[in-house]
């Protein structure tokens, strides 16, 4: 919270809360060196009467006379789910291409400003920045005008002013009903009727009404719409109330639906989230779980059969990040096909929501990572998959490289990744469950103990101590593989696919320090946000402490539309550098 003097932290249970409080009280504020002030936060319950008297209500009533730039509250469920549905698909692609061009221009502008601020002279700039430098020490305004003066030509793909060439956006093979996962909020609609659907407004406006999905939502498959309707009817017969985010009372919270998108025999997995601490009669809970089984297990919706029924209990206020679900009835997973591989998809697993679009994305990632080297060299290379999730990218490339090393913090994701490796007979993969910021450096840097013995040694050691034995063994194997590859001069390639929050600074530092690593492929789901800062840190000139190692240069980018009818898309960018012999063999951090 850079502009705030306080933060609110939620914990999943009382034990975690006490541990977190003790840890926070032991830390010092980085600004003034004084201990953090840790207080108990008691949330205020806002009623509709409070809202009627609130300044925000008065502000809303006068919006017609207010020239604020604030976006209006969404009024329909279609606006919330598919905001671009009114545009032709080709127009949507043009809009997204323009946004990606702006992002790449901003990356160049921000990197140039940073280099000039650090006192770099014209002859010290990398070639990709040199062309935008003017001899008379440009001001920030001049830099900005130079960086944005050229607009994209969508049909030719010839962009002037970007940090690298950008290819024409790749369209999604599936443009309607493409989502293989939907989360339906349980609540009341505008008529105060129970409903499983989507929020149409914003919580900040106290608009928590839920409306049922319809065919005009565009991105939702018919099978999911039908199961949401069936669940709404189930809820109407339940003695347990839907959860209310304002009063924080009620039981039924959310219905998550996951489906496969195979040519035939598609499966559906349901996860019902409940607030358990308000259920006083356990026999009532058992009765409702029995009704769930009878109502849904084995039923088909638009030809898709429900084969797995799960329940997740969550008593917190905010959105649950790591879903822990108990299989009540049926299979533990559903099996999806992507490319030529099969993947187990568990209730909480991360899996691209557009399966057919993911096939396009992974083909591009593979080509970016390996096309610059001959096949016989690629066969001897080591692929480092950072933020690997369930291993989809690494496994899709496993047959083209010597070995894949995947790292992810989610234990359930790594468990799925290992099972997926067995499912697809991939024996040249190693998956490590660990925080990337703690272990990537120790994996890729020569004499990793030098990297570990930093100012964050205590955090690193604690992380190592808390790792499961299986993960410690996997980490040791990964280090051994990388050490062997360095000793035998085998190429190392990294693919990073971080969440929207981007890469941890320690991971970026490790990627810059790594000997033999000359290619990094960055897959960004937040290209107009965290990607720009991460890429800048990869590319700025070497600094012995904060930015060691030879900087990278952006080579090319291509947007991939994974989310038709929304504003979002993925951006794949390849960064490369040429290490000297001494840098490639360096054993320590200078």
Secondary structure, 3 states (H helix, E strand, C coil): CCCCCCCCCCCCCHHHHHHHHHHHHCCECCCCCCECCCCCCCCCCCCHHHHHHCHHHHHHHCHHHCCCCCCCCCCCHHHHHCCCCCCCHHHHHHHHHHHHHHHHHHHHHHHHHHHHHCCCCHHHCCHHHHCCCCCCCCCHHHHHHHHHCCCCCCCCCCCCCCCCEEEEEECCCCCCCCECEEEEEEEECCCCCEEEEEECCCHHHCCCCEECCCHHHCCCCHHHHHHHHHHHHHHHCCCCCECECCCCECCEEEEEEEECCCCCCCEEEEEEEECHHHCCCHHHHHHHHHHHHHHHCCCEECCEEEEEEEEEECCCCCCCCCCCCEEEEECCCEEEEECCEEEEECCCCCCCCEHHHHHHHHHHHHHHHHCCCCHHHHCCCEEEEECCCCCHHHHHHHHHCCEEEEEECCHHHHHHHHHHHHHCCCCCEEEEECCHHHHHHHHHCCCHHHHHCCCCHHHHHHHHHHCCHHHHHHHHHHHHHHHHHHHCCCCEEEEECCCCCCCCHHHHHHHHHCCCEEEEEEEECCCCCHHHHHHHHHHCCCECCCECCCCCEEEEEEEECCCCCCCCCEEEEEEECCCCHHHHCCCCCC
